[in-house]
Amino acid sequence: MKINKVLKLQEVIEENKTPYDLHKIYQYFSKSEREWVDVGDMHLTHFLRAAFKYMPEDIMYARYEDDNVNIINHLNDNWRRV
């Protein structure tokens, strides 16, 4: 599902308008397509993967169901380094 469609569905479900600034045409440079793409035309999963690529590691932690690492300990360790 594309971002624009998700925003429209959210308006209906929550009976609330999408904030004005999200109607701006934000663009993302797709390295694979070698062109600028409107964020609203991106599928949600593609957008999330693109956004995760640019998040700093110290605030990002991928946790899987089979992961035995305690997320609280991970976050505490990272905050101590700051």
N, CA, C and O atoms as a MOPAC input file, in Angstrom:
PM7 MOZYME 1SCF
protein

 N      0.84100 1    -1.17500 1     0.00000 1
 C      0.00000 1     0.00000 1     0.00000 1
 C      0.89100 1     1.24500 1     0.00000 1
 O      1.89100 1     1.30500 1     0.71500 1
 N      0.52300 1     2.21100 1    -0.79100 1
 C      1.32700 1     3.42500 1    -0.91500 1
 C      1.01400 1     4.41600 1     0.21600 1
 O     -0.07600 1     4.41500 1     0.78700 1
 N      2.00700 1     5.25800 1     0.51600 1
 C      1.90500 1     6.22000 1     1.61200 1
 C      0.66700 1     7.10300 1     1.47200 1
 O     -0.04900 1     7.30400 1     2.45300 1
 N      0.39700 1     7.63700 1     0.27300 1
 C     -0.77300 1     8.49300 1     0.07800 1
 C     -2.07100 1     7.77500 1     0.44500 1
 O     -2.97000 1     8.37500 1     1.03500 1
 N     -2.16700 1     6.49100 1     0.09600 1
 C     -3.36200 1     5.72100 1     0.41300 1
 C     -3.46900 1     5.47700 1     1.91800 1
 O     -4.56200 1     5.52500 1     2.48200 1
 N     -2.33900 1     5.21900 1     2.56100 1
 C     -2.32900 1     5.03400 1     4.00900 1
 C     -2.83300 1     6.30300 1     4.70300 1
 O     -3.62300 1     6.22600 1     5.64300 1
 N     -2.37600 1     7.46400 1     4.23900 1
 C     -2.81300 1     8.73300 1     4.83100 1
 C     -4.30800 1     8.96100 1     4.63100 1
 O     -4.98700 1     9.45400 1     5.53200 1
 N     -4.82300 1     8.60500 1     3.45800 1
 C     -6.26700 1     8.75300 1     3.21600 1
 C     -7.06700 1     7.82900 1     4.12200 1
 O     -8.08900 1     8.23400 1     4.67600 1
 N     -6.61200 1     6.59400 1     4.27500 1
 C     -7.28600 1     5.65100 1     5.16800 1
 C     -7.25400 1     6.14100 1     6.61200 1
 O     -8.23700 1     6.01600 1     7.34300 1
 N     -6.13200 1     6.69000 1     7.00600 1
 C     -6.00300 1     7.20900 1     8.36400 1
 C     -7.01700 1     8.33100 1     8.60500 1
 O     -7.61300 1     8.40500 1     9.68000 1
 N     -7.21400 1     9.19700 1     7.61700 1
 C     -8.19600 1    10.27200 1     7.74900 1
 C     -9.59600 1     9.71200 1     7.99800 1
 O    -10.34000 1    10.22500 1     8.83400 1
 N     -9.94500 1     8.65800 1     7.26500 1
 C    -11.27200 1     8.06200 1     7.40500 1
 C    -11.41600 1     7.36300 1     8.75600 1
 O    -12.41200 1     7.55000 1     9.45400 1
 N    -10.42600 1     6.56300 1     9.11800 1
 C    -10.49300 1     5.78700 1    10.35900 1
 C    -10.50600 1     6.68700 1    11.58300 1
 O    -11.30000 1     6.48000 1    12.50100 1
 N     -9.63300 1     7.68400 1    11.60100 1
 C     -9.51700 1     8.55200 1    12.77000 1
 C    -10.41900 1     9.78200 1    12.71100 1
 O    -10.46900 1    10.56900 1    13.65600 1
 N    -11.13200 1     9.94300 1    11.59200 1
 C    -12.00100 1    11.09800 1    11.38900 1
 C    -11.26700 1    12.41000 1    11.66700 1
 O    -11.77800 1    13.29700 1    12.35100 1
 N    -10.08000 1    12.50500 1    11.12600 1
 C     -9.21500 1    13.65200 1    11.34500 1
 C     -8.40700 1    13.90100 1    10.07600 1
 O     -7.97000 1    12.95500 1     9.42100 1
 N     -8.21400 1    15.14000 1     9.73700 1
 C     -7.43600 1    15.48600 1     8.53700 1
 C     -5.95200 1    15.22000 1     8.74800 1
 O     -5.44000 1    15.31400 1     9.86400 1
 N     -5.27700 1    14.89000 1     7.66400 1
 C     -3.82400 1    14.73200 1     7.68200 1
 C     -3.20200 1    16.11200 1     7.84500 1
 O     -3.64100 1    17.06600 1     7.20300 1
 N     -2.18300 1    16.23100 1     8.69700 1
 C     -1.53200 1    17.53500 1     8.87900 1
 C     -1.07500 1    18.13000 1     7.54000 1
 O     -0.63300 1    17.41700 1     6.63900 1
 N     -1.19500 1    19.43400 1     7.44500 1
 C     -0.90700 1    20.16400 1     6.20500 1
 C      0.49600 1    19.87300 1     5.65900 1
 O      0.67100 1    19.68900 1     4.45500 1
 N      1.49500 1    19.83300 1     6.55100 1
 C      2.87000 1    19.67400 1     6.07100 1
 C      3.10800 1    18.32200 1     5.40400 1
 O      4.07000 1    18.17900 1     4.64900 1
 N      2.25900 1    17.32900 1     5.66100 1
 C      2.43200 1    16.03700 1     5.00800 1
 C      1.88600 1    16.02100 1     3.58200 1
 O      2.07900 1    15.05200 1     2.84800 1
 N      1.20700 1    17.09600 1     3.19600 1
 C      0.72300 1    17.19400 1     1.82100 1
 C      1.78300 1    17.77300 1     0.88500 1
 O      1.58900 1    17.81700 1    -0.33000 1
 N      2.90400 1    18.21600 1     1.45600 1
 C      3.99900 1    18.69100 1     0.61800 1
 C      4.55100 1    17.51100 1    -0.17400 1
 O      4.41000 1    16.35800 1     0.23300 1
 N      5.16300 1    17.80200 1    -1.27800 1
 C      5.72800 1    16.72400 1    -2.09300 1
 C      7.16500 1    16.47900 1    -1.65600 1
 O      8.10000 1    17.12100 1    -2.13400 1
 N      7.31300 1    15.53300 1    -0.73500 1
 C      8.64400 1    15.12300 1    -0.31400 1
 C      9.15500 1    14.10900 1    -1.32000 1
 O      8.39700 1    13.28300 1    -1.82800 1
 N     10.45500 1    14.18200 1    -1.60400 1
 C     11.02500 1    13.24200 1    -2.56900 1
 C     12.21400 1    12.50900 1    -1.97000 1
 O     12.89300 1    12.99700 1    -1.06700 1
 N     12.43700 1    11.32300 1    -2.50700 1
 C     13.51200 1    10.44000 1    -2.07600 1
 C     14.25900 1     9.99900 1    -3.32500 1
 O     13.64100 1     9.64900 1    -4.33000 1
 N     15.59800 1    10.01600 1    -3.26400 1
 C     16.36500 1     9.57300 1    -4.43200 1
 C     16.55300 1     8.06700 1    -4.36100 1
 O     17.22300 1     7.56000 1    -3.46100 1
 N     15.96800 1     7.36100 1    -5.30100 1
 C     16.07500 1     5.90700 1    -5.37600 1
 C     17.34800 1     5.54900 1    -6.12400 1
 O     17.47200 1     5.81400 1    -7.32000 1
 N     18.29000 1     4.94600 1    -5.41500 1
 C     19.54400 1     4.56100 1    -6.06100 1
 C     19.31700 1     3.46900 1    -7.09700 1
 O     19.96600 1     3.45900 1    -8.14400 1
 N     18.39500 1     2.54800 1    -6.80900 1
 C     18.15200 1     1.45200 1    -7.74800 1
 C     17.49100 1     1.95600 1    -9.03500 1
 O     17.81400 1     1.48300 1   -10.12500 1
 N     16.57000 1     2.91300 1    -8.90800 1
 C     15.89200 1     3.46400 1   -10.08300 1
 C     16.65500 1     4.64000 1   -10.67700 1
 O     16.40000 1     5.04300 1   -11.81200 1
 N     17.59000 1     5.18900 1    -9.90900 1
 C     18.38000 1     6.34800 1   -10.30300 1
 C     17.51400 1     7.54800 1   -10.68800 1
 O     17.73000 1     8.21300 1   -11.70200 1
 N     16.51300 1     7.79200 1    -9.81700 1
 C     15.63700 1     8.93000 1   -10.04700 1
 C     14.96700 1     9.33600 1    -8.73500 1
 O     14.94200 1     8.57500 1    -7.76800 1
 N     14.42500 1    10.55400 1    -8.72700 1
 C     13.69400 1    11.05100 1    -7.57200 1
 C     12.29200 1    10.47900 1    -7.60200 1
 O     11.65100 1    10.43500 1    -8.65200 1
 N     11.81600 1    10.03900 1    -6.44000 1
 C     10.49400 1     9.43300 1    -6.30700 1
 C      9.71700 1    10.20800 1    -5.24600 1
 O     10.25700 1    10.52300 1    -4.18600 1
 N      8.45400 1    10.51300 1    -5.52700 1
 C      7.61700 1    11.14300 1    -4.51300 1
 C      7.38600 1    10.14700 1    -3.38400 1
 O      7.00100 1     9.00300 1    -3.62300 1
 N      7.62300 1    10.58600 1    -2.16100 1
 C      7.46600 1     9.70300 1    -1.00500 1
 C      6.03800 1     9.16300 1    -0.93700 1
 O      5.83900 1     7.99700 1    -0.59400 1
 N      5.05900 1     9.97700 1    -1.25300 1
 C      3.66700 1     9.53400 1    -1.22100 1
 C      3.36700 1     8.40300 1    -2.17500 1
 O      2.40800 1     7.65900 1    -1.97100 1
 N      4.17500 1     8.25700 1    -3.22200 1
 C      3.98800 1     7.18400 1    -4.19900 1
 C      4.78100 1     5.92000 1    -3.84900 1
 O      4.74200 1     4.92900 1    -4.57800 1
 N      5.49300 1     5.97200 1    -2.73400 1
 C      6.27000 1     4.79600 1    -2.30600 1
 C      5.36400 1     3.86000 1    -1.51000 1
 O      4.47200 1     4.30300 1    -0.78500 1
 N      5.60700 1     2.56700 1    -1.65800 1
 C      4.91300 1     1.60300 1    -0.81100 1
 C      5.43900 1     1.76000 1     0.60900 1
 O      6.60900 1     2.08400 1     0.81300 1
 N      4.57800 1     1.53200 1     1.57900 1
 C      4.94200 1     1.71300 1     2.98300 1
 C      6.18600 1     0.91400 1     3.34700 1
 O      7.07400 1     1.43400 1     4.02200 1
 N      6.26700 1    -0.34100 1     2.91300 1
 C      7.43300 1    -1.17400 1     3.25300 1
 C      8.71600 1    -0.60600 1     2.65500 1
 O      9.76100 1    -0.62800 1     3.30500 1
 N      8.65100 1    -0.10100 1     1.43500 1
 C      9.82500 1     0.48400 1     0.79500 1
 C     10.25800 1     1.74900 1     1.54000 1
 O     11.44700 1     1.97200 1     1.76900 1
 N      9.26900 1     2.57700 1     1.91700 1
 C      9.57300 1     3.78600 1     2.65100 1
 C     10.25100 1     3.46700 1     3.98500 1
 O     11.24200 1     4.10100 1     4.34900 1
 N      9.71800 1     2.49000 1     4.70800 1
 C     10.30800 1     2.12500 1     5.99600 1
 C     11.74500 1     1.65500 1     5.84100 1
 O     12.61500 1     2.04900 1     6.61700 1
 N     12.00000 1     0.82000 1     4.84900 1
 C     13.37200 1     0.34700 1     4.62700 1
 C     14.30600 1     1.50500 1     4.27900 1
 O     15.44100 1     1.55200 1     4.75300 1
 N     13.83900 1     2.42400 1     3.46300 1
 C     14.65500 1     3.58500 1     3.09600 1
 C     14.92400 1     4.44700 1     4.33100 1
 O     16.04800 1     4.90900 1     4.52900 1
 N     13.91100 1     4.66400 1     5.15300 1
 C     14.07300 1     5.48200 1     6.35500 1
 C     15.02100 1     4.81200 1     7.34300 1
 O     15.86000 1     5.48300 1     7.94300 1
 N     14.89900 1     3.50600 1     7.51900 1
 C     15.76700 1     2.78400 1     8.45500 1
 C     17.23200 1     2.88100 1     8.05000 1
 O     18.11900 1     2.89500 1     8.90300 1
 N     17.48100 1     2.94900 1     6.74000 1
 C     18.86200 1     3.05900 1     6.25600 1
 C     19.57100 1     4.29700 1     6.79400 1
 O     20.78300 1     4.28500 1     7.01100 1
 N     18.80500 1     5.36300 1     7.00700 1
 C     19.40400 1     6.63500 1     7.39400 1
 C     19.30000 1     6.94600 1     8.88500 1
 O     19.73400 1     8.01000 1     9.32600 1
 N     18.72900 1     6.02800 1     9.66300 1
 C     18.64400 1     6.24800 1    11.10900 1
 C     19.96700 1     5.88400 1    11.76500 1
 O     20.57500 1     4.87100 1    11.41900 1
 N     20.41600 1     6.70300 1    12.70900 1
 C     21.65700 1     6.38300 1    13.41500 1
 C     21.50700 1     5.07700 1    14.20100 1
 O     20.44500 1     4.79000 1    14.75300 1
 N     22.57500 1     4.30100 1    14.24100 1
 C     22.52900 1     3.01300 1    14.93000 1
 C     22.22800 1     3.14300 1    16.40900 1
 O     21.62600 1     2.24300 1    16.99500 1
 N     22.63700 1     4.25000 1    17.02800 1
 C     22.43800 1     4.36600 1    18.47100 1
 C     20.97600 1     4.54400 1    18.86100 1
 O     20.64000 1     4.38400 1    20.03400 1
 N     20.09400 1     4.87100 1    17.91400 1
 C     18.67200 1     4.94200 1    18.24400 1
 C     17.87400 1     3.85300 1    17.53600 1
 O     16.64700 1     3.81900 1    17.62800 1
 N     18.56500 1     2.97200 1    16.83600 1
 C     17.91400 1     1.93900 1    16.05200 1
 C     18.32100 1     0.57300 1    16.57700 1
 O     19.50500 1     0.32500 1    16.80800 1
 N     17.37800 1    -0.29500 1    16.76400 1
 C     17.67300 1    -1.64900 1    17.21900 1
 C     16.66700 1    -2.59400 1    16.60800 1
 O     15.46900 1    -2.45800 1    16.85600 1
 N     17.11900 1    -3.54800 1    15.81500 1
 C     16.22600 1    -4.52900 1    15.20400 1
 C     16.09200 1    -5.70900 1    16.15200 1
 O     17.08200 1    -6.36000 1    16.48700 1
 N     14.88000 1    -5.98100 1    16.57600 1
 C     14.63600 1    -7.08000 1    17.50800 1
 C     13.75700 1    -8.10700 1    16.82400 1
 O     12.72500 1    -7.76500 1    16.24600 1
 N     14.15300 1    -9.33100 1    16.88600 1
 C     13.40600 1   -10.42000 1    16.26800 1
 C     12.86800 1   -11.32500 1    17.36200 1
 O     13.39100 1   -11.32900 1    18.47600 1
 N     11.82600 1   -12.09300 1    17.05700 1
 C     11.21400 1   -12.96300 1    18.05200 1
 C     12.20500 1   -13.96300 1    18.62900 1
 O     12.11300 1   -14.31200 1    19.80600 1
 N     13.14100 1   -14.42400 1    17.82900 1
 C     14.10300 1   -15.41600 1    18.31300 1
 C     15.35800 1   -14.77400 1    18.90700 1
 O     16.32300 1   -15.46800 1    19.22900 1
 N     15.33900 1   -13.45200 1    19.04900 1
 C     16.48100 1   -12.72100 1    19.59300 1
 C     16.46800 1   -12.83500 1    21.11400 1
 O     15.46700 1   -12.51000 1    21.75200 1
 N     17.57400 1   -13.29600 1    21.69900 1
 C     17.65900 1   -13.46300 1    23.14200 1
 C     18.20900 1   -12.23000 1    23.84500 1
 O     18.32500 1   -12.22200 1    25.07000 1
 N     18.54700 1   -11.19700 1    23.09700 1
 C     19.10700 1    -9.99200 1    23.69600 1
 C     17.98000 1    -9.19800 1    24.34100 1
 O     16.93000 1    -8.99600 1    23.73000 1
 N     18.19000 1    -8.75800 1    25.54900 1
 C     17.17900 1    -7.96800 1    26.25200 1
 C     17.25300 1    -6.53200 1    25.76300 1
 O     18.28400 1    -5.87600 1    25.91100 1
 N     16.16600 1    -6.04100 1    25.18100 1
 C     16.17200 1    -4.70100 1    24.59700 1
 C     16.41200 1    -3.61300 1    25.64200 1
 O     17.03000 1    -2.59100 1    25.34200 1
 N     15.93800 1    -3.82000 1    26.84200 1
 C     16.15400 1    -2.81400 1    27.89600 1
 C     17.64200 1    -2.66500 1    28.17300 1
 O     18.13700 1    -1.54400 1    28.28800 1
 N     18.35800 1    -3.76800 1    28.28000 1
 C     19.80200 1    -3.70900 1    28.50600 1
 C     20.50400 1    -3.02400 1    27.34300 1
 O     21.43600 1    -2.24700 1    27.54500 1
 N     20.06500 1    -3.30800 1    26.15200 1
 C     20.66300 1    -2.69400 1    24.95900 1
 C     20.48900 1    -1.17400 1    25.00600 1
 O     21.44000 1    -0.42300 1    24.78900 1
 N     19.26500 1    -0.73500 1    25.29200 1
 C     19.00700 1     0.70300 1    25.34400 1
 C     19.77600 1     1.35600 1    26.48000 1
 O     20.33000 1     2.44100 1    26.30400 1
 N     19.81900 1     0.71400 1    27.64500 1
 C     20.56500 1     1.26900 1    28.78300 1
 C     22.04500 1     1.40800 1    28.44900 1
 O     22.65600 1     2.42400 1    28.78100 1
 N     22.62300 1     0.42000 1    27.80800 1
 C     24.03300 1     0.47900 1    27.42600 1
 C     24.29700 1     1.64100 1    26.48400 1
 O     25.30100 1     2.34100 1    26.62300 1
 N     23.39600 1     1.85200 1    25.51900 1
 C     23.58300 1     2.93700 1    24.55800 1
 C     23.42400 1     4.30700 1    25.21600 1
 O     24.15800 1     5.23400 1    24.87400 1
 N     22.48700 1     4.45500 1    26.14900 1
 C     22.29000 1     5.73300 1    26.80400 1
 C     23.45800 1     6.07800 1    27.71200 1
 O     23.77000 1     7.25300 1    27.90600 1
 N     24.10000 1     5.06800 1    28.26700 1
 C     25.26500 1     5.33400 1    29.12500 1
 C     26.42800 1     5.91300 1    28.32600 1
 O     27.25200 1     6.65400 1    28.86200 1
 N     26.48600 1     5.57000 1    27.04000 1
 C     27.58700 1     6.04700 1    26.18300 1
 C     27.44000 1     7.50400 1    25.80900 1
 O     28.41800 1     8.14900 1    25.42800 1
 N     26.24100 1     8.02900 1    25.91100 1
 C     25.97700 1     9.41900 1    25.48500 1
 C     26.55400 1    10.41400 1    26.44300 1
 O     26.42300 1    11.62000 1    26.23400 1

